[in-house]
Amino acid sequence: MKINSGYANIERLAQVCVLVVLAAVVAPAMAVSLDQYPRLVELANRMAGTPGLNGEQIKGWFRDAAIKSKIITAMNRPAERLPWHRYQLLFVNSASISGGVQFMKHHAAALARAEQQYGVPTEIIVAIIGIETRYGKILGNLRVLDSLVTLSMEYPRRSKFFSSELEHFLHLVSEQGLDPLSIKGSYAGAMGVPQFMPSSYRKYAVDFDGDGRADLIHSVTDAIGSVANYLAQHRWRPGEPIVTRVIDPPDALQSMATRGLKAQTPAAKVRALGVPVSTGSGDKLGVMQFDGKMGATYRLGHHNFFVITRYNHSQNYGMSVFELAEQIAVATEN
């Protein structure tokens, strides 16, 4: 009952956040005019020779797309900007831990095979899927086409990136035989159980269930193998530490803290302050400061921590994956 009650509180918090975002959006969705967005016409013409696609068909899809201001609003207010103690509550809680334990038991064989093949701990794979889609239960409610068209045309700061992702999405439609008008995902255009962007889907998805197709939308087994493959391809180091907690941090450690996503502080420099550092961590670390309820806390991010942040470029995200995985592993052992 306590687990269900905690889950309900988190759900209510999430719903309030969503309502606040939606309340700020007063403009309705706007249908796409190809006259207004000639770059979409250029893309359709460029892809006209892609197997299974033709230019007029692609233009028809674009005309069916909608420019949605709430997507821009969501991009400008990501959860990752929340203080750590608030962000942590969204993902590291009794409901997510319980769900992770059940997911691990249900998919034990696939997870064990993924860890053996790619060297990524099962609890890390589980935590990522838990945070991304609540263990495959919530894949997103926005059409990927709408998200990518909106962001490529109306989000100048990252227009180049999302234009590339829109092109990858069309290739994926051709390669996978998908219906671009029905596939749903996140406001950023990520899709499937592991929430891969189209380019990552094409590059890192693997057929882990052996049915001849890498299907991240319907196959949890493929998702498990693909998450492991993604981390392995980004140079996960099996058996090495991820995070070291700092107890009683010296004042000098604050000056070393970074919001960056690379291990750039020499480990010897941290040890010289009398801070214990886990072995096998390489020559450099990332000193990170998090906003806890009782004040600042410090963590040392090792190489593998920053591999996790390649999935989502945020220290908060990486730490939530680590802590959720840690709690799932403890609960599973017990």
C-alpha positions as CSV (number, residue, x, y, z in Angstrom):
1,M,0.0,0.0,0.0
2,K,2.9,2.4,0.7
3,I,4.3,1.7,-2.7
4,N,1.0,2.4,-4.4
5,S,0.5,5.6,-2.3
6,G,4.0,6.9,-3.2
7,Y,3.4,6.1,-6.8
8,A,0.1,8.0,-6.7
9,N,1.8,11.1,-5.3
10,I,4.5,11.0,-8.0
11,E,1.8,10.6,-10.6
12,R,-0.1,13.6,-9.2
13,L,3.1,15.7,-9.2
14,A,3.8,14.7,-12.8
15,Q,0.2,15.5,-13.8
16,V,0.4,19.0,-12.2
17,C,3.6,19.7,-14.1
18,V,2.0,18.6,-17.4
19,L,-1.0,20.8,-16.7
20,V,1.2,23.8,-16.0
21,V,3.0,23.3,-19.3
22,L,-0.2,22.9,-21.2
23,A,-1.9,25.9,-19.6
24,A,0.9,28.1,-20.9
25,V,0.1,27.0,-24.5
26,V,-2.8,29.0,-25.9
27,A,-2.1,28.7,-29.6
28,P,-3.6,25.6,-31.3
29,A,-1.7,23.2,-33.5
30,M,-1.0,24.6,-37.0
31,A,-1.3,22.6,-40.1
32,V,1.9,22.5,-42.2
33,S,1.9,24.6,-45.4
34,L,4.6,23.5,-47.8
35,D,4.7,27.0,-49.2
36,Q,5.7,28.3,-45.8
37,Y,8.3,25.5,-45.3
38,P,10.2,25.0,-48.5
39,R,12.9,23.0,-46.7
40,L,10.3,20.2,-46.3
41,V,9.8,20.2,-50.1
42,E,13.5,20.0,-50.6
43,L,13.7,17.1,-48.2
44,A,10.8,15.3,-49.9
45,N,12.5,15.7,-53.3
46,R,15.9,14.6,-52.0
47,M,14.4,11.4,-50.7
48,A,12.2,10.7,-53.7
49,G,14.5,7.8,-54.8
50,T,14.5,6.0,-51.4
51,P,13.1,2.5,-51.8
52,G,9.5,2.3,-50.8
53,L,9.1,6.1,-50.8
54,N,8.2,8.8,-53.4
55,G,8.3,12.5,-53.2
56,E,4.6,13.1,-53.4
57,Q,3.9,10.6,-50.7
58,I,6.4,12.3,-48.4
59,K,4.8,15.7,-49.2
60,G,1.5,14.3,-48.3
61,W,2.8,13.1,-44.9
62,F,4.2,16.6,-44.3
63,R,0.9,18.2,-45.1
64,D,-0.7,15.9,-42.5
65,A,1.8,17.0,-39.9
66,A,1.0,19.7,-37.3
67,I,3.2,22.4,-35.9
68,K,2.5,22.2,-32.1
69,S,3.6,25.0,-29.8
70,K,3.4,22.8,-26.8
71,I,6.4,20.8,-28.2
72,I,8.4,24.0,-28.3
73,T,7.3,24.8,-24.7
74,A,8.3,21.3,-23.5
75,M,11.7,21.7,-25.2
76,N,12.3,24.9,-23.3
77,R,11.3,23.4,-20.0
78,P,13.0,20.0,-19.7
79,A,12.7,18.1,-16.4
80,E,16.5,17.8,-16.3
81,R,16.7,21.5,-15.3
82,L,14.9,20.8,-12.0
83,P,17.1,20.8,-8.8
84,W,18.4,17.3,-8.2
85,H,16.3,16.6,-5.1
86,R,13.1,17.3,-7.1
87,Y,14.3,15.5,-10.3
88,Q,15.4,12.5,-8.2
89,L,11.9,12.0,-6.8
90,L,10.4,11.6,-10.3
91,F,12.5,8.6,-11.1
92,V,14.0,7.1,-7.9
93,N,11.1,6.1,-5.8
94,S,9.4,3.0,-4.4
95,A,7.2,2.5,-7.5
96,S,10.1,2.7,-9.9
97,I,12.2,0.4,-7.8
98,S,9.4,-2.2,-7.4
99,G,8.7,-2.0,-11.2
100,G,12.3,-2.5,-11.9
101,V,12.5,-5.6,-9.7
102,Q,9.5,-7.1,-11.5
103,F,10.9,-6.2,-15.0
104,M,14.3,-7.8,-14.1
105,K,12.6,-11.0,-13.0
106,H,10.3,-11.1,-16.1
107,H,13.1,-10.5,-18.5
108,A,16.0,-12.2,-16.6
109,A,17.2,-14.4,-19.5
110,A,17.4,-11.5,-22.1
111,L,19.1,-9.2,-19.5
112,A,21.6,-11.9,-18.5
113,R,22.4,-12.4,-22.2
114,A,22.8,-8.7,-22.8
115,E,25.2,-8.3,-19.9
116,Q,27.2,-11.2,-21.1
117,Q,27.4,-10.0,-24.7
118,Y,27.9,-6.3,-24.1
119,G,29.3,-6.1,-20.6
120,V,26.7,-3.7,-19.3
121,P,25.1,-4.5,-15.9
122,T,21.5,-5.7,-16.0
123,E,20.4,-3.1,-13.5
124,I,21.7,-0.2,-15.6
125,I,19.8,-1.5,-18.6
126,V,16.6,-1.9,-16.5
127,A,17.0,1.6,-14.9
128,I,17.3,3.3,-18.3
129,I,14.2,1.5,-19.6
130,G,12.4,2.4,-16.4
131,I,13.2,6.0,-16.6
132,E,12.5,6.3,-20.3
133,T,9.2,4.6,-20.6
134,R,8.2,3.2,-17.2
135,Y,9.4,-0.3,-18.3
136,G,7.8,-0.1,-21.7
137,K,4.4,1.0,-20.4
138,I,4.4,4.7,-21.6
139,L,6.0,5.2,-25.1
140,G,4.8,8.8,-25.6
141,N,1.6,10.4,-26.9
142,L,2.8,12.7,-29.6
143,R,3.3,11.7,-33.2
144,V,6.9,11.5,-34.0
145,L,6.3,13.2,-37.3
146,D,4.7,16.2,-35.6
147,S,7.5,16.5,-33.1
148,L,10.3,16.3,-35.7
149,V,8.6,18.6,-38.2
150,T,7.8,21.2,-35.5
151,L,11.4,21.2,-34.1
152,S,13.1,21.2,-37.4
153,M,11.0,24.1,-38.7
154,E,10.2,26.2,-35.6
155,Y,13.1,25.6,-33.2
156,P,16.0,27.5,-34.7
157,R,18.5,26.7,-31.9
158,R,18.6,23.0,-32.9
159,S,16.9,23.1,-36.3
160,K,19.9,21.4,-38.0
161,F,19.8,18.5,-35.5
162,F,16.1,17.9,-35.8
163,S,16.1,18.2,-39.6
164,S,18.7,15.4,-39.7
165,E,16.5,13.4,-37.3
166,L,13.5,13.9,-39.5
167,E,15.4,12.6,-42.5
168,H,16.5,9.6,-40.4
169,F,12.9,9.0,-39.5
170,L,11.9,8.8,-43.1
171,H,14.7,6.4,-43.8
172,L,13.5,4.3,-40.8
173,V,9.9,4.4,-42.2
174,S,11.3,2.9,-45.4
175,E,13.5,0.4,-43.8
176,Q,11.0,-0.8,-41.1
177,G,7.8,-0.5,-43.1
178,L,6.4,1.9,-40.4
179,D,3.4,4.2,-40.7
180,P,4.8,7.7,-40.1
181,L,1.3,9.0,-39.3
182,S,0.7,6.6,-36.4
183,I,4.1,6.2,-34.7
184,K,4.1,8.1,-31.4
185,G,6.9,9.1,-29.0
186,S,8.2,11.9,-26.9
187,Y,8.1,15.7,-27.6
188,A,11.7,15.4,-28.9
189,G,10.8,12.6,-31.4
190,A,12.3,9.7,-29.4
191,M,10.4,6.5,-29.8
192,G,10.0,2.9,-28.7
193,V,10.6,1.1,-25.4
194,P,14.1,2.7,-25.0
195,Q,13.2,6.1,-26.5
196,F,15.8,6.1,-29.2
197,M,16.0,9.1,-31.6
198,P,15.6,8.0,-35.2
199,S,19.4,8.2,-35.9
200,S,20.2,6.1,-32.8
201,Y,17.4,3.6,-33.8
202,R,19.1,3.1,-37.2
203,K,22.6,2.9,-35.8
204,Y,22.3,1.1,-32.5
205,A,19.1,-1.0,-32.6
206,V,19.7,-4.8,-32.7
207,D,17.6,-7.8,-33.4
208,F,18.0,-9.4,-30.0
209,D,15.0,-11.7,-30.1
210,G,16.1,-13.3,-33.4
211,D,13.0,-12.6,-35.5
212,G,14.9,-10.9,-38.3
213,R,14.0,-7.3,-37.3
214,A,15.2,-4.8,-34.8
215,D,11.9,-3.6,-33.4
216,L,12.1,-1.2,-30.5
217,I,8.4,-0.4,-30.6
218,H,7.0,-3.8,-29.9
219,S,9.9,-6.0,-28.7
220,V,11.1,-5.5,-25.2
221,T,13.9,-8.0,-25.8
222,D,15.2,-6.0,-28.8
223,A,15.0,-2.9,-26.5
224,I,17.1,-4.6,-23.9
225,G,19.8,-5.6,-26.3
226,S,19.8,-2.2,-28.0
227,V,20.3,-0.3,-24.8
228,A,23.2,-2.5,-23.9
229,N,24.6,-2.1,-27.4
230,Y,24.2,1.7,-27.3
231,L,26.3,1.9,-24.1
232,A,28.8,-0.6,-25.3
233,Q,29.3,1.4,-28.6
234,H,29.9,4.5,-26.5
235,R,32.8,2.6,-24.8
236,W,31.3,1.2,-21.6
237,R,34.0,-0.4,-19.5
238,P,32.8,-3.6,-17.9
239,G,33.5,-4.0,-14.3
240,E,34.6,-0.4,-13.7
241,P,33.0,1.9,-11.2
242,I,30.3,4.4,-12.1
243,V,30.0,6.8,-9.2
244,T,31.9,7.4,-5.9
245,R,30.0,9.3,-3.2
246,V,32.0,11.9,-1.3
247,I,31.6,11.8,2.5
248,D,32.6,15.1,4.3
249,P,33.8,16.8,1.2
250,P,36.7,19.3,1.7
251,D,36.0,22.9,0.9
252,A,38.5,22.8,-2.0
253,L,36.4,20.2,-3.8
254,Q,33.8,22.9,-4.7
255,S,36.2,24.7,-7.0
256,M,36.6,21.4,-9.0
257,A,32.9,20.9,-9.6
258,T,31.7,21.0,-13.2
259,R,28.4,20.8,-15.0
260,G,30.2,19.3,-18.0
261,L,29.7,15.8,-19.3
262,K,33.3,14.6,-19.4
263,A,35.8,13.2,-16.8
264,Q,38.3,16.0,-16.8
265,T,39.7,16.3,-13.3
266,P,42.9,14.3,-12.6
267,A,42.1,11.6,-10.0
268,A,45.4,12.3,-8.3
269,K,44.3,15.9,-7.7
270,V,41.1,14.7,-5.9
271,R,43.1,12.1,-3.9
272,A,45.5,14.8,-2.8
273,L,42.5,16.4,-0.9
274,G,42.1,13.2,1.1
275,V,39.1,12.1,-0.8
276,P,38.9,8.3,-1.4
277,V,38.5,7.4,-5.1
278,S,37.4,4.0,-6.3
279,T,40.0,2.0,-8.0
280,G,39.9,1.2,-11.7
281,S,38.5,4.6,-12.5
282,G,41.2,5.8,-15.0
283,D,43.2,9.0,-14.8
284,K,40.4,11.5,-14.7
285,L,37.1,12.0,-12.9
286,G,34.2,14.4,-13.1
287,V,33.5,16.2,-9.8
288,M,29.8,16.9,-9.6
289,Q,27.8,19.0,-7.2
290,F,24.1,18.2,-6.7
291,D,21.4,20.2,-5.0
292,G,20.1,18.0,-2.1
293,K,17.3,18.8,0.2
294,M,19.8,19.5,3.0
295,G,22.3,21.3,0.8
296,A,25.0,20.5,-1.7
297,T,26.2,16.9,-2.1
298,Y,29.2,15.8,-4.1
299,R,29.8,12.8,-6.4
300,L,32.7,11.6,-8.5
301,G,31.7,10.5,-11.9
302,H,33.9,7.9,-13.5
303,H,34.1,7.1,-17.2
304,N,31.0,4.8,-17.1
305,F,28.9,7.6,-15.6
306,F,29.6,9.8,-18.5
307,V,28.8,7.0,-20.9
308,I,25.3,7.0,-19.4
309,T,25.0,10.7,-20.1
310,R,25.5,10.0,-23.8
311,Y,21.9,8.6,-23.6
312,N,20.6,11.9,-22.2
313,H,23.0,14.8,-21.8
314,S,22.4,15.6,-18.2
315,Q,24.1,14.9,-14.9
316,N,20.7,14.6,-13.2
317,Y,19.7,12.0,-15.7
318,G,22.9,10.0,-15.3
319,M,22.7,10.1,-11.5
320,S,19.0,9.0,-11.5
321,V,20.0,6.0,-13.7
322,F,22.8,5.1,-11.3
323,E,20.7,5.5,-8.1
324,L,17.7,3.7,-9.5
325,A,19.9,0.8,-10.8
326,E,21.6,0.7,-7.4
327,Q,18.3,0.4,-5.6
328,I,17.0,-2.2,-8.0
329,A,20.1,-4.3,-7.5
330,V,19.7,-4.1,-3.7
331,A,16.0,-5.0,-3.8
332,T,16.6,-7.9,-6.1
333,E,19.3,-9.3,-3.9
334,N,17.0,-9.1,-0.9
